[in-house]
Amino acid sequence: MIGSFECGNPSGLRSKCVPINQAKEHLMNASGYAAEKLDAALEWMLSSDRHLGIW
């Protein structure tokens, strides 16, 4: 999704921002992982002292 926005936007996206519920749905459909996995990963990123390259 975001890559499409950055690379010419063939899908007509309005923004490169993705609502969390849409990201969770995509994760479940693409990988079979439960939404709780995304919640846990986000919590880890927010509490981590490591620089993760996210701006």
JOSULUR-V357689 format. One record per pair of residues at least 6 apart in sequence whose ideal C-beta (glycine too) atoms are under 8 Angstrom apart, sorted by the first residue. I is the first residue (numbers start at 0). J is the second residue. D is the distance in whole Angstrom. If there is no record, write none. Layout:
i=<I | I>
j=<J | J>
d=<D | D>
This chain:
i=<0 | 0 | 0 | 0 | 0 | 1 | 1 | 3 | 3 | 3 | 4 | 4 | 4 | 4 | 5 | 17 | 19 | 22 | 23 | 23 | 26 | 26 | 26 | 26 | 27 | 27 | 44 | 44>
j=<10 | 12 | 15 | 17 | 25 | 15 | 17 | 9 | 10 | 12 | 10 | 12 | 14 | 15 | 15 | 25 | 37 | 37 | 34 | 37 | 32 | 34 | 36 | 37 | 33 | 34 | 51 | 53>
d=<8 | 7 | 8 | 6 | 7 | 5 | 7 | 6 | 5 | 6 | 8 | 5 | 7 | 4 | 7 | 8 | 8 | 7 | 4 | 5 | 6 | 7 | 7 | 5 | 7 | 6 | 6 | 7>
